[in-house]
Amino acid sequence: MSTPSGMYYYPDPRNKKERMYVRDNEGSIEFRLWNQDQPEIWERHGWLDMDIIKRAAKMYGDKKQDPLKLYDLDIARSLLKQNRKG
């Protein structure tokens, strides 16, 4: 799926108010979260690659939830591949 902001998937398919945008930046897949109820997330956080995401996840205090579940490299690769095919 895509909007003028780019290609995206739903990290939680049940929640259509949250999208994970993906892009290829010189061979590195980057992610950016958009949330309809919290637009400041988009404004405060730019595009992030997996190295940054993994480092940030290590600092995440809530061990009950894994923030890495939002970032799916397989889905991102598939979306980007589909986009290249046109």
PDB file with one MODEL, atoms N, CA, C and O in Angstrom:
MODEL        1
ATOM      1  N   MET A   1       0.844  -1.168   0.000  1.00  0.00           N
ATOM      2  CA  MET A   1       0.000   0.000   0.000  1.00  0.00           C
ATOM      3  C   MET A   1       0.890   1.232   0.000  1.00  0.00           C
ATOM      4  O   MET A   1       2.041   1.183   0.432  1.00  0.00           O
ATOM      5  N   SER A   2       0.350   2.319  -0.482  1.00  0.00           N
ATOM      6  CA  SER A   2       1.154   3.530  -0.478  1.00  0.00           C
ATOM      7  C   SER A   2       0.266   4.764  -0.436  1.00  0.00           C
ATOM      8  O   SER A   2      -0.913   4.741  -0.791  1.00  0.00           O
ATOM      9  N   THR A   3       0.892   5.836   0.014  1.00  0.00           N
ATOM     10  CA  THR A   3       0.292   7.166   0.048  1.00  0.00           C
ATOM     11  C   THR A   3       1.349   8.110  -0.513  1.00  0.00           C
ATOM     12  O   THR A   3       2.437   7.656  -0.868  1.00  0.00           O
ATOM     13  N   PRO A   4       1.066   9.401  -0.604  1.00  0.00           N
ATOM     14  CA  PRO A   4       2.120  10.323  -1.038  1.00  0.00           C
ATOM     15  C   PRO A   4       3.363  10.291  -0.133  1.00  0.00           C
ATOM     16  O   PRO A   4       4.450  10.682  -0.560  1.00  0.00           O
ATOM     17  N   SER A   5       3.203   9.827   1.114  1.00  0.00           N
ATOM     18  CA  SER A   5       4.345   9.726   2.032  1.00  0.00           C
ATOM     19  C   SER A   5       5.201   8.503   1.760  1.00  0.00           C
ATOM     20  O   SER A   5       6.318   8.413   2.270  1.00  0.00           O
ATOM     21  N   GLY A   6       4.706   7.557   0.969  1.00  0.00           N
ATOM     22  CA  GLY A   6       5.490   6.383   0.634  1.00  0.00           C
ATOM     23  C   GLY A   6       4.738   5.076   0.795  1.00  0.00           C
ATOM     24  O   GLY A   6       3.518   5.052   0.961  1.00  0.00           O
ATOM     25  N   MET A   7       5.503   3.982   0.741  1.00  0.00           N
ATOM     26  CA  MET A   7       4.938   2.642   0.880  1.00  0.00           C
ATOM     27  C   MET A   7       4.843   2.299   2.358  1.00  0.00           C
ATOM     28  O   MET A   7       5.691   2.697   3.157  1.00  0.00           O
ATOM     29  N   TYR A   8       3.794   1.551   2.715  1.00  0.00           N
ATOM     30  CA  TYR A   8       3.622   1.202   4.119  1.00  0.00           C
ATOM     31  C   TYR A   8       2.935  -0.145   4.286  1.00  0.00           C
ATOM     32  O   TYR A   8       2.356  -0.701   3.353  1.00  0.00           O
ATOM     33  N   TYR A   9       3.025  -0.646   5.519  1.00  0.00           N
ATOM     34  CA  TYR A   9       2.259  -1.818   5.943  1.00  0.00           C
ATOM     35  C   TYR A   9       1.702  -1.513   7.328  1.00  0.00           C
ATOM     36  O   TYR A   9       2.119  -0.558   7.984  1.00  0.00           O
ATOM     37  N   TYR A  10       0.760  -2.333   7.759  1.00  0.00           N
ATOM     38  CA  TYR A  10       0.192  -2.186   9.094  1.00  0.00           C
ATOM     39  C   TYR A  10       0.953  -3.105  10.052  1.00  0.00           C
ATOM     40  O   TYR A  10       0.881  -4.325   9.903  1.00  0.00           O
ATOM     41  N   PRO A  11       1.685  -2.554  11.034  1.00  0.00           N
ATOM     42  CA  PRO A  11       2.411  -3.405  11.981  1.00  0.00           C
ATOM     43  C   PRO A  11       1.469  -4.340  12.750  1.00  0.00           C
ATOM     44  O   PRO A  11       1.822  -5.478  13.058  1.00  0.00           O
ATOM     45  N   ASP A  12       0.279  -3.846  13.049  1.00  0.00           N
ATOM     46  CA  ASP A  12      -0.775  -4.659  13.652  1.00  0.00           C
ATOM     47  C   ASP A  12      -1.958  -4.590  12.691  1.00  0.00           C
ATOM     48  O   ASP A  12      -2.653  -3.575  12.650  1.00  0.00           O
ATOM     49  N   PRO A  13      -2.200  -5.642  11.921  1.00  0.00           N
ATOM     50  CA  PRO A  13      -3.255  -5.590  10.901  1.00  0.00           C
ATOM     51  C   PRO A  13      -4.641  -5.217  11.436  1.00  0.00           C
ATOM     52  O   PRO A  13      -5.507  -4.790  10.672  1.00  0.00           O
ATOM     53  N   ARG A  14      -4.849  -5.374  12.723  1.00  0.00           N
ATOM     54  CA  ARG A  14      -6.146  -5.009  13.314  1.00  0.00           C
ATOM     55  C   ARG A  14      -6.263  -3.510  13.566  1.00  0.00           C
ATOM     56  O   ARG A  14      -7.361  -3.000  13.787  1.00  0.00           O
ATOM     57  N   ASN A  15      -5.133  -2.802  13.535  1.00  0.00           N
ATOM     58  CA  ASN A  15      -5.112  -1.372  13.852  1.00  0.00           C
ATOM     59  C   ASN A  15      -4.773  -0.571  12.593  1.00  0.00           C
ATOM     60  O   ASN A  15      -3.605  -0.436  12.231  1.00  0.00           O
ATOM     61  N   LYS A  16      -5.788  -0.052  11.943  1.00  0.00           N
ATOM     62  CA  LYS A  16      -5.581   0.710  10.703  1.00  0.00           C
ATOM     63  C   LYS A  16      -5.198   2.161  10.979  1.00  0.00           C
ATOM     64  O   LYS A  16      -5.016   2.939  10.043  1.00  0.00           O
ATOM     65  N   LYS A  17      -5.073   2.531  12.254  1.00  0.00           N
ATOM     66  CA  LYS A  17      -4.675   3.895  12.610  1.00  0.00           C
ATOM     67  C   LYS A  17      -3.155   4.035  12.720  1.00  0.00           C
ATOM     68  O   LYS A  17      -2.643   5.121  12.991  1.00  0.00           O
ATOM     69  N   GLU A  18      -2.445   2.935  12.508  1.00  0.00           N
ATOM     70  CA  GLU A  18      -0.990   2.967  12.626  1.00  0.00           C
ATOM     71  C   GLU A  18      -0.379   2.315  11.394  1.00  0.00           C
ATOM     72  O   GLU A  18      -0.762   1.212  11.004  1.00  0.00           O
ATOM     73  N   ARG A  19       0.572   3.007  10.790  1.00  0.00           N
ATOM     74  CA  ARG A  19       1.250   2.513   9.588  1.00  0.00           C
ATOM     75  C   ARG A  19       2.757   2.570   9.788  1.00  0.00           C
ATOM     76  O   ARG A  19       3.284   3.455  10.463  1.00  0.00           O
ATOM     77  N   MET A  20       3.430   1.604   9.184  1.00  0.00           N
ATOM     78  CA  MET A  20       4.885   1.627   9.159  1.00  0.00           C
ATOM     79  C   MET A  20       5.295   1.882   7.710  1.00  0.00           C
ATOM     80  O   MET A  20       5.077   1.048   6.831  1.00  0.00           O
ATOM     81  N   TYR A  21       5.883   3.035   7.484  1.00  0.00           N
ATOM     82  CA  TYR A  21       6.366   3.382   6.149  1.00  0.00           C
ATOM     83  C   TYR A  21       7.764   2.805   5.964  1.00  0.00           C
ATOM     84  O   TYR A  21       8.535   2.709   6.918  1.00  0.00           O
ATOM     85  N   VAL A  22       8.083   2.425   4.738  1.00  0.00           N
ATOM     86  CA  VAL A  22       9.396   1.855   4.428  1.00  0.00           C
ATOM     87  C   VAL A  22       9.960   2.525   3.179  1.00  0.00           C
ATOM     88  O   VAL A  22       9.228   2.964   2.292  1.00  0.00           O
ATOM     89  N   ARG A  23      11.276   2.584   3.147  1.00  0.00           N
ATOM     90  CA  ARG A  23      11.953   3.090   1.947  1.00  0.00           C
ATOM     91  C   ARG A  23      13.336   2.464   1.866  1.00  0.00           C
ATOM     92  O   ARG A  23      13.874   1.965   2.854  1.00  0.00           O
ATOM     93  N   ASP A  24      13.888   2.505   0.680  1.00  0.00           N
ATOM     94  CA  ASP A  24      15.255   2.061   0.441  1.00  0.00           C
ATOM     95  C   ASP A  24      16.110   3.313   0.326  1.00  0.00           C
ATOM     96  O   ASP A  24      15.876   4.161  -0.535  1.00  0.00           O
ATOM     97  N   ASN A  25      17.096   3.422   1.195  1.00  0.00           N
ATOM     98  CA  ASN A  25      18.000   4.563   1.178  1.00  0.00           C
ATOM     99  C   ASN A  25      19.399   4.049   0.859  1.00  0.00           C
ATOM    100  O   ASN A  25      20.157   3.677   1.755  1.00  0.00           O
ATOM    101  N   GLU A  26      19.727   4.034  -0.415  1.00  0.00           N
ATOM    102  CA  GLU A  26      21.037   3.577  -0.891  1.00  0.00           C
ATOM    103  C   GLU A  26      21.355   2.172  -0.395  1.00  0.00           C
ATOM    104  O   GLU A  26      22.458   1.907   0.081  1.00  0.00           O
ATOM    105  N   GLY A  27      20.374   1.270  -0.512  1.00  0.00           N
ATOM    106  CA  GLY A  27      20.572  -0.123  -0.134  1.00  0.00           C
ATOM    107  C   GLY A  27      20.227  -0.463   1.298  1.00  0.00           C
ATOM    108  O   GLY A  27      20.248  -1.635   1.675  1.00  0.00           O
ATOM    109  N   SER A  28      19.913   0.519   2.094  1.00  0.00           N
ATOM    110  CA  SER A  28      19.530   0.295   3.489  1.00  0.00           C
ATOM    111  C   SER A  28      18.026   0.525   3.639  1.00  0.00           C
ATOM    112  O   SER A  28      17.512   1.578   3.261  1.00  0.00           O
ATOM    113  N   ILE A  29      17.332  -0.462   4.192  1.00  0.00           N
ATOM    114  CA  ILE A  29      15.894  -0.315   4.413  1.00  0.00           C
ATOM    115  C   ILE A  29      15.673   0.534   5.655  1.00  0.00           C
ATOM    116  O   ILE A  29      16.264   0.295   6.708  1.00  0.00           O
ATOM    117  N   GLU A  30      14.808   1.532   5.507  1.00  0.00           N
ATOM    118  CA  GLU A  30      14.497   2.428   6.620  1.00  0.00           C
ATOM    119  C   GLU A  30      12.996   2.416   6.892  1.00  0.00           C
ATOM    120  O   GLU A  30      12.180   2.174   6.003  1.00  0.00           O
ATOM    121  N   PHE A  31      12.669   2.683   8.140  1.00  0.00           N
ATOM    122  CA  PHE A  31      11.289   2.646   8.613  1.00  0.00           C
ATOM    123  C   PHE A  31      10.924   3.983   9.242  1.00  0.00           C
ATOM    124  O   PHE A  31      11.779   4.701   9.760  1.00  0.00           O
ATOM    125  N   ARG A  32       9.619   4.302   9.182  1.00  0.00           N
ATOM    126  CA  ARG A  32       9.108   5.505   9.850  1.00  0.00           C
ATOM    127  C   ARG A  32       7.657   5.247  10.243  1.00  0.00           C
ATOM    128  O   ARG A  32       6.821   4.899   9.409  1.00  0.00           O
ATOM    129  N   LEU A  33       7.381   5.427  11.527  1.00  0.00           N
ATOM    130  CA  LEU A  33       6.058   5.127  12.068  1.00  0.00           C
ATOM    131  C   LEU A  33       5.135   6.329  11.969  1.00  0.00           C
ATOM    132  O   LEU A  33       5.524   7.459  12.265  1.00  0.00           O
ATOM    133  N   TRP A  34       3.898   6.063  11.546  1.00  0.00           N
ATOM    134  CA  TRP A  34       2.840   7.079  11.508  1.00  0.00           C
ATOM    135  C   TRP A  34       1.671   6.549  12.318  1.00  0.00           C
ATOM    136  O   TRP A  34       1.278   5.391  12.175  1.00  0.00           O
ATOM    137  N   ASN A  35       1.113   7.407  13.173  1.00  0.00           N
ATOM    138  CA  ASN A  35      -0.037   7.033  13.987  1.00  0.00           C
ATOM    139  C   ASN A  35      -1.077   8.139  13.894  1.00  0.00           C
ATOM    140  O   ASN A  35      -0.793   9.294  14.212  1.00  0.00           O
ATOM    141  N   GLN A  36      -2.275   7.787  13.461  1.00  0.00           N
ATOM    142  CA  GLN A  36      -3.343   8.770  13.265  1.00  0.00           C
ATOM    143  C   GLN A  36      -3.656   9.537  14.547  1.00  0.00           C
ATOM    144  O   GLN A  36      -3.923  10.738  14.498  1.00  0.00           O
ATOM    145  N   ASP A  37      -3.626   8.859  15.690  1.00  0.00           N
ATOM    146  CA  ASP A  37      -3.964   9.498  16.960  1.00  0.00           C
ATOM    147  C   ASP A  37      -2.795  10.234  17.598  1.00  0.00           C
ATOM    148  O   ASP A  37      -2.987  11.012  18.532  1.00  0.00           O
ATOM    149  N   GLN A  38      -1.593   9.995  17.102  1.00  0.00           N
ATOM    150  CA  GLN A  38      -0.394  10.643  17.638  1.00  0.00           C
ATOM    151  C   GLN A  38       0.487  11.149  16.492  1.00  0.00           C
ATOM    152  O   GLN A  38       1.558  10.594  16.249  1.00  0.00           O
ATOM    153  N   PRO A  39       0.050  12.193  15.786  1.00  0.00           N
ATOM    154  CA  PRO A  39       0.815  12.681  14.632  1.00  0.00           C
ATOM    155  C   PRO A  39       2.211  13.184  15.000  1.00  0.00           C
ATOM    156  O   PRO A  39       3.085  13.281  14.139  1.00  0.00           O
ATOM    157  N   GLU A  40       2.419  13.502  16.272  1.00  0.00           N
ATOM    158  CA  GLU A  40       3.740  13.975  16.696  1.00  0.00           C
ATOM    159  C   GLU A  40       4.813  12.900  16.545  1.00  0.00           C
ATOM    160  O   GLU A  40       5.997  13.223  16.447  1.00  0.00           O
ATOM    161  N   ILE A  41       4.420  11.634  16.526  1.00  0.00           N
ATOM    162  CA  ILE A  41       5.399  10.563  16.316  1.00  0.00           C
ATOM    163  C   ILE A  41       6.087  10.758  14.967  1.00  0.00           C
ATOM    164  O   ILE A  41       7.310  10.656  14.872  1.00  0.00           O
ATOM    165  N   TRP A  42       5.313  11.035  13.936  1.00  0.00           N
ATOM    166  CA  TRP A  42       5.871  11.255  12.595  1.00  0.00           C
ATOM    167  C   TRP A  42       6.781  12.472  12.595  1.00  0.00           C
ATOM    168  O   TRP A  42       7.850  12.460  11.984  1.00  0.00           O
ATOM    169  N   GLU A  43       6.352  13.522  13.284  1.00  0.00           N
ATOM    170  CA  GLU A  43       7.119  14.772  13.299  1.00  0.00           C
ATOM    171  C   GLU A  43       8.430  14.632  14.073  1.00  0.00           C
ATOM    172  O   GLU A  43       9.453  15.177  13.659  1.00  0.00           O
ATOM    173  N   ARG A  44       8.407  13.911  15.186  1.00  0.00           N
ATOM    174  CA  ARG A  44       9.589  13.816  16.056  1.00  0.00           C
ATOM    175  C   ARG A  44      10.603  12.782  15.594  1.00  0.00           C
ATOM    176  O   ARG A  44      11.799  12.924  15.852  1.00  0.00           O
ATOM    177  N   HIS A  45      10.136  11.749  14.917  1.00  0.00           N
ATOM    178  CA  HIS A  45      11.028  10.647  14.550  1.00  0.00           C
ATOM    179  C   HIS A  45      11.172  10.582  13.038  1.00  0.00           C
ATOM    180  O   HIS A  45      10.188  10.476  12.307  1.00  0.00           O
ATOM    181  N   GLY A  46      12.395  10.645  12.594  1.00  0.00           N
ATOM    182  CA  GLY A  46      12.661  10.548  11.162  1.00  0.00           C
ATOM    183  C   GLY A  46      12.749   9.100  10.719  1.00  0.00           C
ATOM    184  O   GLY A  46      12.248   8.196  11.387  1.00  0.00           O
ATOM    185  N   TRP A  47      13.387   8.900   9.593  1.00  0.00           N
ATOM    186  CA  TRP A  47      13.586   7.563   9.045  1.00  0.00           C
ATOM    187  C   TRP A  47      14.689   6.861   9.827  1.00  0.00           C
ATOM    188  O   TRP A  47      15.734   7.451  10.101  1.00  0.00           O
ATOM    189  N   LEU A  48      14.454   5.590  10.188  1.00  0.00           N
ATOM    190  CA  LEU A  48      15.391   4.828  11.008  1.00  0.00           C
ATOM    191  C   LEU A  48      15.757   3.523  10.321  1.00  0.00           C
ATOM    192  O   LEU A  48      14.895   2.832   9.777  1.00  0.00           O
ATOM    193  N   ASP A  49      17.058   3.186  10.351  1.00  0.00           N
ATOM    194  CA  ASP A  49      17.458   1.885   9.816  1.00  0.00           C
ATOM    195  C   ASP A  49      17.457   0.857  10.951  1.00  0.00           C
ATOM    196  O   ASP A  49      17.312   1.222  12.118  1.00  0.00           O
ATOM    197  N   MET A  50      17.617  -0.412  10.615  1.00  0.00           N
ATOM    198  CA  MET A  50      17.505  -1.481  11.612  1.00  0.00           C
ATOM    199  C   MET A  50      18.581  -1.402  12.685  1.00  0.00           C
ATOM    200  O   MET A  50      18.321  -1.784  13.826  1.00  0.00           O
ATOM    201  N   ASP A  51      19.767  -0.924  12.368  1.00  0.00           N
ATOM    202  CA  ASP A  51      20.805  -0.803  13.396  1.00  0.00           C
ATOM    203  C   ASP A  51      20.364   0.159  14.491  1.00  0.00           C
ATOM    204  O   ASP A  51      20.504  -0.138  15.678  1.00  0.00           O
ATOM    205  N   ILE A  52      19.839   1.294  14.101  1.00  0.00           N
ATOM    206  CA  ILE A  52      19.355   2.277  15.074  1.00  0.00           C
ATOM    207  C   ILE A  52      18.179   1.699  15.858  1.00  0.00           C
ATOM    208  O   ILE A  52      18.101   1.862  17.075  1.00  0.00           O
ATOM    209  N   ILE A  53      17.282   1.035  15.173  1.00  0.00           N
ATOM    210  CA  ILE A  53      16.101   0.453  15.817  1.00  0.00           C
ATOM    211  C   ILE A  53      16.517  -0.590  16.851  1.00  0.00           C
ATOM    212  O   ILE A  53      15.981  -0.608  17.959  1.00  0.00           O
ATOM    213  N   LYS A  54      17.460  -1.451  16.506  1.00  0.00           N
ATOM    214  CA  LYS A  54      17.915  -2.486  17.444  1.00  0.00           C
ATOM    215  C   LYS A  54      18.608  -1.879  18.658  1.00  0.00           C
ATOM    216  O   LYS A  54      18.417  -2.350  19.779  1.00  0.00           O
ATOM    217  N   ARG A  55      19.412  -0.839  18.445  1.00  0.00           N
ATOM    218  CA  ARG A  55      20.066  -0.176  19.586  1.00  0.00           C
ATOM    219  C   ARG A  55      19.040   0.465  20.505  1.00  0.00           C
ATOM    220  O   ARG A  55      19.154   0.378  21.728  1.00  0.00           O
ATOM    221  N   ALA A  56      18.042   1.106  19.920  1.00  0.00           N
ATOM    222  CA  ALA A  56      16.991   1.744  20.724  1.00  0.00           C
ATOM    223  C   ALA A  56      16.176   0.698  21.481  1.00  0.00           C
ATOM    224  O   ALA A  56      15.782   0.929  22.624  1.00  0.00           O
ATOM    225  N   ALA A  57      15.923  -0.442  20.857  1.00  0.00           N
ATOM    226  CA  ALA A  57      15.133  -1.495  21.507  1.00  0.00           C
ATOM    227  C   ALA A  57      15.830  -2.023  22.752  1.00  0.00           C
ATOM    228  O   ALA A  57      15.169  -2.401  23.719  1.00  0.00           O
ATOM    229  N   LYS A  58      17.157  -2.052  22.738  1.00  0.00           N
ATOM    230  CA  LYS A  58      17.908  -2.507  23.914  1.00  0.00           C
ATOM    231  C   LYS A  58      17.684  -1.585  25.108  1.00  0.00           C
ATOM    232  O   LYS A  58      17.761  -2.024  26.255  1.00  0.00           O
ATOM    233  N   MET A  59      17.409  -0.320  24.845  1.00  0.00           N
ATOM    234  CA  MET A  59      17.193   0.650  25.924  1.00  0.00           C
ATOM    235  C   MET A  59      15.740   0.674  26.386  1.00  0.00           C
ATOM    236  O   MET A  59      15.419   1.305  27.393  1.00  0.00           O
ATOM    237  N   TYR A  60      14.871  -0.002  25.663  1.00  0.00           N
ATOM    238  CA  TYR A  60      13.439   0.003  25.960  1.00  0.00           C
ATOM    239  C   TYR A  60      13.195  -0.727  27.272  1.00  0.00           C
ATOM    240  O   TYR A  60      13.611  -1.874  27.435  1.00  0.00           O
ATOM    241  N   GLY A  61      12.532  -0.073  28.195  1.00  0.00           N
ATOM    242  CA  GLY A  61      12.359  -0.611  29.540  1.00  0.00           C
ATOM    243  C   GLY A  61      11.285  -1.664  29.699  1.00  0.00           C
ATOM    244  O   GLY A  61      11.417  -2.531  30.563  1.00  0.00           O
ATOM    245  N   ASP A  62      10.238  -1.629  28.912  1.00  0.00           N
ATOM    246  CA  ASP A  62       9.110  -2.543  29.070  1.00  0.00           C
ATOM    247  C   ASP A  62       9.432  -3.875  28.401  1.00  0.00           C
ATOM    248  O   ASP A  62       9.350  -3.998  27.179  1.00  0.00           O
ATOM    249  N   LYS A  63       9.794  -4.856  29.194  1.00  0.00           N
ATOM    250  CA  LYS A  63      10.180  -6.164  28.653  1.00  0.00           C
ATOM    251  C   LYS A  63       8.972  -7.010  28.247  1.00  0.00           C
ATOM    252  O   LYS A  63       9.140  -8.065  27.635  1.00  0.00           O
ATOM    253  N   LYS A  64       7.768  -6.565  28.576  1.00  0.00           N
ATOM    254  CA  LYS A  64       6.564  -7.315  28.217  1.00  0.00           C
ATOM    255  C   LYS A  64       6.225  -7.150  26.736  1.00  0.00           C
ATOM    256  O   LYS A  64       5.585  -8.014  26.136  1.00  0.00           O
ATOM    257  N   GLN A  65       6.655  -6.044  26.162  1.00  0.00           N
ATOM    258  CA  GLN A  65       6.392  -5.788  24.747  1.00  0.00           C
ATOM    259  C   GLN A  65       7.715  -5.642  24.012  1.00  0.00           C
ATOM    260  O   GLN A  65       8.636  -4.982  24.493  1.00  0.00           O
ATOM    261  N   ASP A  66       7.798  -6.255  22.866  1.00  0.00           N
ATOM    262  CA  ASP A  66       9.004  -6.182  22.046  1.00  0.00           C
ATOM    263  C   ASP A  66       8.795  -5.144  20.943  1.00  0.00           C
ATOM    264  O   ASP A  66       8.036  -5.388  20.005  1.00  0.00           O
ATOM    265  N   PRO A  67       9.460  -3.987  21.046  1.00  0.00           N
ATOM    266  CA  PRO A  67       9.266  -2.954  20.022  1.00  0.00           C
ATOM    267  C   PRO A  67       9.736  -3.389  18.635  1.00  0.00           C
ATOM    268  O   PRO A  67       9.309  -2.815  17.633  1.00  0.00           O
ATOM    269  N   LEU A  68      10.602  -4.389  18.565  1.00  0.00           N
ATOM    270  CA  LEU A  68      11.093  -4.852  17.261  1.00  0.00           C
ATOM    271  C   LEU A  68       9.997  -5.512  16.428  1.00  0.00           C
ATOM    272  O   LEU A  68      10.139  -5.640  15.212  1.00  0.00           O
ATOM    273  N   LYS A  69       8.910  -5.928  17.065  1.00  0.00           N
ATOM    274  CA  LYS A  69       7.813  -6.562  16.325  1.00  0.00           C
ATOM    275  C   LYS A  69       7.163  -5.610  15.323  1.00  0.00           C
ATOM    276  O   LYS A  69       6.537  -6.053  14.360  1.00  0.00           O
ATOM    277  N   LEU A  70       7.310  -4.308  15.548  1.00  0.00           N
ATOM    278  CA  LEU A  70       6.742  -3.324  14.620  1.00  0.00           C
ATOM    279  C   LEU A  70       7.489  -3.295  13.288  1.00  0.00           C
ATOM    280  O   LEU A  70       6.917  -2.962  12.251  1.00  0.00           O
ATOM    281  N   TYR A  71       8.772  -3.647  13.331  1.00  0.00           N
ATOM    282  CA  TYR A  71       9.666  -3.478  12.187  1.00  0.00           C
ATOM    283  C   TYR A  71       9.919  -4.826  11.523  1.00  0.00           C
ATOM    284  O   TYR A  71      10.680  -5.642  12.044  1.00  0.00           O
ATOM    285  N   ASP A  72       9.292  -5.060  10.389  1.00  0.00           N
ATOM    286  CA  ASP A  72       9.373  -6.350   9.716  1.00  0.00           C
ATOM    287  C   ASP A  72      10.160  -6.205   8.413  1.00  0.00           C
ATOM    288  O   ASP A  72       9.654  -5.682   7.419  1.00  0.00           O
ATOM    289  N   LEU A  73      11.398  -6.675   8.439  1.00  0.00           N
ATOM    290  CA  LEU A  73      12.261  -6.559   7.256  1.00  0.00           C
ATOM    291  C   LEU A  73      11.725  -7.352   6.067  1.00  0.00           C
ATOM    292  O   LEU A  73      11.861  -6.918   4.923  1.00  0.00           O
ATOM    293  N   ASP A  74      11.123  -8.499   6.323  1.00  0.00           N
ATOM    294  CA  ASP A  74      10.593  -9.310   5.221  1.00  0.00           C
ATOM    295  C   ASP A  74       9.469  -8.582   4.492  1.00  0.00           C
ATOM    296  O   ASP A  74       9.434  -8.552   3.262  1.00  0.00           O
ATOM    297  N   ILE A  75       8.559  -8.000   5.254  1.00  0.00           N
ATOM    298  CA  ILE A  75       7.468  -7.241   4.630  1.00  0.00           C
ATOM    299  C   ILE A  75       8.031  -6.030   3.897  1.00  0.00           C
ATOM    300  O   ILE A  75       7.612  -5.726   2.780  1.00  0.00           O
ATOM    301  N   ALA A  76       8.977  -5.340   4.524  1.00  0.00           N
ATOM    302  CA  ALA A  76       9.575  -4.159   3.897  1.00  0.00           C
ATOM    303  C   ALA A  76      10.235  -4.526   2.571  1.00  0.00           C
ATOM    304  O   ALA A  76      10.043  -3.841   1.566  1.00  0.00           O
ATOM    305  N   ARG A  77      11.010  -5.606   2.570  1.00  0.00           N
ATOM    306  CA  ARG A  77      11.668  -6.049   1.328  1.00  0.00           C
ATOM    307  C   ARG A  77      10.637  -6.371   0.243  1.00  0.00           C
ATOM    308  O   ARG A  77      10.809  -6.008  -0.921  1.00  0.00           O
ATOM    309  N   SER A  78       9.576  -7.051   0.639  1.00  0.00           N
ATOM    310  CA  SER A  78       8.533  -7.417  -0.319  1.00  0.00           C
ATOM    311  C   SER A  78       7.867  -6.180  -0.918  1.00  0.00           C
ATOM    312  O   SER A  78       7.657  -6.112  -2.129  1.00  0.00           O
ATOM    313  N   LEU A  79       7.535  -5.208  -0.077  1.00  0.00           N
ATOM    314  CA  LEU A  79       6.922  -3.970  -0.574  1.00  0.00           C
ATOM    315  C   LEU A  79       7.847  -3.236  -1.535  1.00  0.00           C
ATOM    316  O   LEU A  79       7.419  -2.770  -2.591  1.00  0.00           O
ATOM    317  N   LEU A  80       9.109  -3.140  -1.162  1.00  0.00           N
ATOM    318  CA  LEU A  80      10.066  -2.424  -2.003  1.00  0.00           C
ATOM    319  C   LEU A  80      10.284  -3.155  -3.331  1.00  0.00           C
ATOM    320  O   LEU A  80      10.434  -2.522  -4.376  1.00  0.00           O
ATOM    321  N   LYS A  81      10.302  -4.478  -3.283  1.00  0.00           N
ATOM    322  CA  LYS A  81      10.454  -5.270  -4.507  1.00  0.00           C
ATOM    323  C   LYS A  81       9.250  -5.062  -5.427  1.00  0.00           C
ATOM    324  O   LYS A  81       9.412  -4.880  -6.633  1.00  0.00           O
ATOM    325  N   GLN A  82       8.040  -5.091  -4.855  1.00  0.00           N
ATOM    326  CA  GLN A  82       6.829  -4.851  -5.643  1.00  0.00           C
ATOM    327  C   GLN A  82       6.858  -3.462  -6.276  1.00  0.00           C
ATOM    328  O   GLN A  82       6.452  -3.285  -7.425  1.00  0.00           O
ATOM    329  N   ASN A  83       7.333  -2.499  -5.528  1.00  0.00           N
ATOM    330  CA  ASN A  83       7.392  -1.123  -6.017  1.00  0.00           C
ATOM    331  C   ASN A  83       8.368  -0.993  -7.185  1.00  0.00           C
ATOM    332  O   ASN A  83       8.107  -0.251  -8.132  1.00  0.00           O
ATOM    333  N   ARG A  84       9.487  -1.708  -7.120  1.00  0.00           N
ATOM    334  CA  ARG A  84      10.472  -1.664  -8.212  1.00  0.00           C
ATOM    335  C   ARG A  84       9.904  -2.277  -9.491  1.00  0.00           C
ATOM    336  O   ARG A  84      10.212  -1.830 -10.596  1.00  0.00           O
ATOM    337  N   LYS A  85       9.069  -3.310  -9.326  1.00  0.00           N
ATOM    338  CA  LYS A  85       8.467  -3.964 -10.491  1.00  0.00           C
ATOM    339  C   LYS A  85       7.428  -3.073 -11.155  1.00  0.00           C
ATOM    340  O   LYS A  85       7.136  -3.205 -12.344  1.00  0.00           O
ATOM    341  N   GLY A  86       6.870  -2.148 -10.345  1.00  0.00           N
ATOM    342  CA  GLY A  86       5.911  -1.198 -10.890  1.00  0.00           C
ATOM    343  C   GLY A  86       4.568  -1.756 -10.956  1.00  0.00           C
ATOM    344  O   GLY A  86       3.638  -1.078 -11.395  1.00  0.00           O
TER     345      GLY A  86
ENDMDL
END
